[in-house]
Amino acid sequence: MEHPLKKLIKTENLPHEFCPGCAIGQVYHWVARAIDELGIDMNKVVLVSGIGCCARGVRFVRCDALTTLHGRALAFATGIKLANPNLNVIVVTGDGDGSGIGGNHLIHAARRNVELTVVLLNNGVYASTGGQVAPTTPHGAYTPTTPFGNIEDPFDLCKLLEAAGAVYVARWTTYHVRPAIESIKKGIKKKGFSFIEIIGQCPTYLGRYVLKLYEPVECINWFKNNSIRKELIGNLSKEELANKIIVGEFVDKEKIGLVERYQKLYGKI
Amino acid sequence: MIKPGSYFMLGNHACALGAIYAGCKFFAAYPITPQSEIAEEMSRLLPKVGGIFIQMEDELASICATIGASLTGLKAMTATSGPGFSLMQEGIGYAIATETPCVIVNVQRVGPSTGSIFGQQGDIMQARWGTHGGIYEIIALSPSSVQDLFNLTIQAFNLSEEYRVPVIVLSEASVSHLRETLKVPDINEINLVNRKLATCDPNEYKPFEAPLNECPPMAILGSGYKVYYTGHLHTEEGHPVLSLVRYHLADKVWRRLSNKIKSNIDKIIRLETKYIEDAEIIVIAYGMSARAALKAVMDAREMGIKAGMLRLITIWPFHDSLIRKLCASARSIIVAEVNNGQILYEVKRAVNNDQKVIPLLKLVDTHTPDEILLKIKEVA
């Protein structure tokens, strides 16, 4: 029997270069599944990525795809979307690419409310260069560039994107398969800037260095046990919440998107 | 589009108008002096022709959005100055590697660093070698007048579309902020070049397959070809080459990036010469300094000195053999430029005679005719 998503995958480009148990496979699977379930024409989908482990996956999806420059995926995507608003432009990026070197583009794309969908896999480290500390690494974590523990605090990306003006913001982990796919679908359908953060395992670095877990499944179980739905946090104290990953939909609102604003502007000229 | 005729216009505005006449439909930039009037004018003109103007958050984003729009089929341009040009270098490399047509206007200002906003010709070598890597060619054009800013911006689009390469218009503050007469032709009289588009069966299409001296037809995003673009070393199919032992699979594509320009250099190159047939002294200059050079050469001729001028319009690629041929009979060659010597060494290499080549370097603004005339008299 053929895999139901085989038609969406460029199997001729295999093998891939991801470590066993990496979350990247899941994230691309979900993006492909979301596109498939929405029935979108793959000729009208453009996947844009930057640089890093996560960026390497776009070439396996059967649509137009770009691996661009480190951190700049959103700038490329903005140019593509404005040049042809009929395209579904989806940015798949990692935490270092999207929020470290590319942080400025991330907040500005959200502020402009460009009609893009961003799926950001947050594995908490710069994985492709060897697991160095990232803007998303927990405080105190030991990595190759924080040999005495991380003295900085991590970003809360969902809060950042909410403040920047994204019209849809959600966070899930690789344990939350179905809600994550639903969120990606919602994001693609949204007429504005949508942001879906997936906390995912990098067994090679995050698992080994930060979580001290060596098996991918142990990492996913850790996400299960250490995450809590946003709706359930009401009765918990600050201390109880301190080390929890809060998951759920944080923003879901309507606001006129950038392409539509251009169309209105042309109407006036 | 405006009525054909003569207009008294700012250089930067002529550049923007040239872009519109060339069919530019997308412009992304970040404000910086002395470039800002290009962005301002584009923000007024583009919406009237159904194009997109967007002011990005920085120059990194500006070049990337420009490339994204071009890959989606629009003629696209960005404009900047000194520090912004430094920021764009990585993006320029991506456009070279992915063979994405685009135009980058760099209104040169004093450097290094913030330097100052008055003119210099300091980015000649940066335009050539600014992005990392050693296997590429680029096209750069140098305007000397407001008319040039209009004409060469159109040329830049044409070259960019024809060779699928970023083309840099290396303006300078003194030309971009000059106001003088611009003759605007009828739009129908302008020859425009559009990139070749892929027409074959998508299953047969190899996005980077072409003879060594050509560029392949382009499949724009959303046209059903499901192309993969990467700045990574790639094969003719566009697959990244991830290990050294497989380098040979990308070798042809990577050599073609240079070769498609080098082998067409005679078609690309544009020079202007005055009185060089019998010249004993030739002044080589470009940009604003070339205007001073022309006046100086005419004055020298009146004094009975056999002087001539060679103006580089195409700065890159540099046509060694042509320059050598044109300068062969001259006794002395004066290179006038506003930097510490950049084209100077290209000329020295081309004519292969150090004694013959005399620098006339200035560090800011532009040469005056008298400064050049003085040098001509000195060597005469």
HADDOCK unambig.tbl for C-alpha pairs under 7 A between the chains (distance, minus, plus):
assign (segid A and resid 43 and name CA) (segid B and resid 222 and name CA) 5.63 0.50 0.50
assign (segid A and resid 43 and name CA) (segid B and resid 223 and name CA) 6.76 0.50 0.50
assign (segid A and resid 43 and name CA) (segid B and resid 224 and name CA) 4.78 0.50 0.50
assign (segid A and resid 43 and name CA) (segid B and resid 226 and name CA) 6.80 0.50 0.50
assign (segid A and resid 44 and name CA) (segid B and resid 222 and name CA) 5.15 0.50 0.50
assign (segid A and resid 45 and name CA) (segid B and resid 222 and name CA) 6.99 0.50 0.50
assign (segid A and resid 59 and name CA) (segid B and resid 228 and name CA) 6.08 0.50 0.50
assign (segid A and resid 62 and name CA) (segid B and resid 226 and name CA) 6.42 0.50 0.50
assign (segid A and resid 63 and name CA) (segid B and resid 226 and name CA) 4.45 0.50 0.50
assign (segid A and resid 64 and name CA) (segid B and resid 221 and name CA) 6.13 0.50 0.50
assign (segid A and resid 64 and name CA) (segid B and resid 222 and name CA) 6.85 0.50 0.50
assign (segid A and resid 64 and name CA) (segid B and resid 226 and name CA) 4.02 0.50 0.50
assign (segid A and resid 64 and name CA) (segid B and resid 227 and name CA) 4.81 0.50 0.50
assign (segid A and resid 64 and name CA) (segid B and resid 228 and name CA) 5.90 0.50 0.50
assign (segid A and resid 65 and name CA) (segid B and resid 227 and name CA) 6.31 0.50 0.50
assign (segid A and resid 65 and name CA) (segid B and resid 228 and name CA) 4.81 0.50 0.50
assign (segid A and resid 65 and name CA) (segid B and resid 229 and name CA) 6.38 0.50 0.50
assign (segid A and resid 66 and name CA) (segid B and resid 228 and name CA) 5.65 0.50 0.50
assign (segid A and resid 66 and name CA) (segid B and resid 229 and name CA) 4.71 0.50 0.50
assign (segid A and resid 66 and name CA) (segid B and resid 230 and name CA) 5.91 0.50 0.50
assign (segid A and resid 67 and name CA) (segid B and resid 229 and name CA) 6.20 0.50 0.50
assign (segid A and resid 67 and name CA) (segid B and resid 230 and name CA) 4.81 0.50 0.50
assign (segid A and resid 68 and name CA) (segid B and resid 230 and name CA) 6.07 0.50 0.50
assign (segid A and resid 68 and name CA) (segid B and resid 231 and name CA) 6.49 0.50 0.50
assign (segid A and resid 72 and name CA) (segid B and resid 61 and name CA) 6.72 0.50 0.50
assign (segid A and resid 72 and name CA) (segid B and resid 64 and name CA) 6.88 0.50 0.50
assign (segid A and resid 75 and name CA) (segid B and resid 61 and name CA) 4.98 0.50 0.50
assign (segid A and resid 75 and name CA) (segid B and resid 64 and name CA) 5.53 0.50 0.50
assign (segid A and resid 75 and name CA) (segid B and resid 65 and name CA) 4.98 0.50 0.50
assign (segid A and resid 76 and name CA) (segid B and resid 64 and name CA) 4.93 0.50 0.50
assign (segid A and resid 76 and name CA) (segid B and resid 65 and name CA) 4.51 0.50 0.50
assign (segid A and resid 76 and name CA) (segid B and resid 67 and name CA) 6.77 0.50 0.50
assign (segid A and resid 76 and name CA) (segid B and resid 68 and name CA) 4.57 0.50 0.50
assign (segid A and resid 77 and name CA) (segid B and resid 68 and name CA) 6.48 0.50 0.50
assign (segid A and resid 78 and name CA) (segid B and resid 65 and name CA) 6.03 0.50 0.50
assign (segid A and resid 79 and name CA) (segid B and resid 65 and name CA) 4.05 0.50 0.50
assign (segid A and resid 79 and name CA) (segid B and resid 66 and name CA) 6.11 0.50 0.50
assign (segid A and resid 79 and name CA) (segid B and resid 68 and name CA) 4.68 0.50 0.50
assign (segid A and resid 79 and name CA) (segid B and resid 69 and name CA) 4.55 0.50 0.50
assign (segid A and resid 80 and name CA) (segid B and resid 68 and name CA) 4.82 0.50 0.50
assign (segid A and resid 80 and name CA) (segid B and resid 69 and name CA) 4.85 0.50 0.50
assign (segid A and resid 80 and name CA) (segid B and resid 72 and name CA) 5.78 0.50 0.50
assign (segid A and resid 83 and name CA) (segid B and resid 69 and name CA) 5.15 0.50 0.50
assign (segid A and resid 83 and name CA) (segid B and resid 72 and name CA) 6.14 0.50 0.50
assign (segid A and resid 83 and name CA) (segid B and resid 74 and name CA) 6.63 0.50 0.50
assign (segid A and resid 84 and name CA) (segid B and resid 72 and name CA) 6.74 0.50 0.50
assign (segid A and resid 87 and name CA) (segid B and resid 222 and name CA) 6.68 0.50 0.50
assign (segid A and resid 108 and name CA) (segid B and resid 57 and name CA) 6.89 0.50 0.50
assign (segid A and resid 266 and name CA) (segid B and resid 47 and name CA) 6.54 0.50 0.50
assign (segid A and resid 269 and name CA) (segid B and resid 48 and name CA) 6.93 0.50 0.50
